[in-house]
Amino acid sequence: MNAAAKGELTDRCLRMIALVESFPTIRRTSLDHQLDEYGDWDAVRFAKSWLCGSGGEKDAALFVLSVWNPETDWEDTAGLTRGGERGGFFNVHQALGNWDDGHRAAFLAWARKPWWP
């Protein structure tokens, strides 16, 4: 997506893209895997792009998805899971134990000033 087209995205969409880009391992997610055909952020498309991700990538993706909608089981919705009983939901304890400093910093930046779309 070119800069002009990106300028036409909604604030909610731009905030979700910025949140994704704040995590080192998932910042490479192309906009094609984040946006629907109308230019809005597409949580299911984003989730499906991380089905084969590492544990840390899945933790980061599940966190971003929990900001989008904390009630959704992403295993049922898009097949994204970390395993276990609550595999399709973000688990802060598992993530903090798994992430490096860059990922923890991205999470803490959001936690210091949380927002939801």
ABEGO torsion letter per residue (X at the ends): XBAAAAAABBAAAAAAAAAAAABAAAAABBAAAABBAAGBBBAAAAAAAAAABBAAAAAAAAAAAAAABAABBAAAAAGBBAEEAAAABBBAAAAAAABBAAAAAAAAAAAABBBBX
